[in-house]
Amino acid sequence: MAEENMNIPEEQLAETSAPAEKKAKSKTPKKENFFVRVWKKLVKFCKDTAGELKKVVWTPKAEVFKSFKLVVVTVVAVGLAIAIVDLTSSFIINAIAGLIG
């Protein structure tokens, strides 16, 4: 086919290919409004999220409260340990500063 086109002048080639390009461009669907596209994506996201949440295996309430209590006790214990180390170190530093100054 390339050999056939070599015998045809470039002007005629441009004329014959131009209508085909115009027809191809006119058949492309018009792009939807920005808000319509965003809304469709949001609706799809919500539907997908609802579908995934149906698959979730939820932890029993008793186990959640047990874990919550364990976390609270651990946080309080670590907080107290940090407070004790802080008070002890500040007492030692103030005692050393009192001897020096």
Summary of the structure (lengths in Angstrom):
residues: 101
radius of gyration: 37.4
end to end distance: 99.5
largest distance: 105.5
contacts: 168
relative contact order: 0.04
helix: 84%
strand: 0%
